[in-house]
């Protein structure tokens, strides 16, 4: 399993995926989705360690193959439990 991370940015939000490349406050992520809204975790630190307690109440976007984000201010490696929980959330789309 490739290491998964929670990435928090200044303006773009919170993302979950693998880090392909990182240069200061810029990161290119693969197999990534935006964590737009979650329920059952108080903050990104809890998301990275435990995942979410209410996956049916979360809004996580579709998975995209690659994405570059700017303004990275927090990088948290995810535990196996967190990965399983986050990946269990259905893709939120209209």
Secondary structure, 3 states (H helix, E strand, C coil): CCCCEEEEECCCCEEEEEEEEEECCEEEEEEEEEEEECCCCCCHHHHHHHCCCCHHHCEECCCEEEEEEECEEEEEECCHHHHHHHHCCCECCC
